[in-house]
Amino acid sequence: IEHAGTAFDPEYWYVACLNGEPAGVVYPQLLEDRRWDDGSIWYIGILPQFRGRGYGKILHARGLETLRALGAKKYVGSTEVENAPMLRVFKANDCDIVFARFIQEFDNGSGRALD
């Protein structure tokens, strides 16, 4: 909520239920600090017992629909390169990879790269 700043609007944050039981969440949000009409999905998650059934694709699609309805012209999303399930969700919902960010972590500011 704090990161969303003045763009925060809980009306568009959803808890998805299956047979009355919470199954996942999706938080689509316009980006307040962008010059363009960008939106993002701040968080998407599926509870472990519901994973592997395609619900991530459905929730992500719902988030994209909400962003379009809010006037977003572009969706900006990210995940770790090892997060194969989320990469499949992006692909299933026709998202294109436009860049990769490379990060090197250092050990407590010592200047030594971690293995």
Secondary structure, DSSP 8 states (H G I E B T S, - for coil): -TTTGGG--GGG-EEEEETTEEEEEEEEEE-TT-SS-EEEEEEEEE-GGGTTSSHHHHHHHHHHHHHHHTT-SEE-----TT-HHHHHHHHHTT-----------BSTTSS-B--
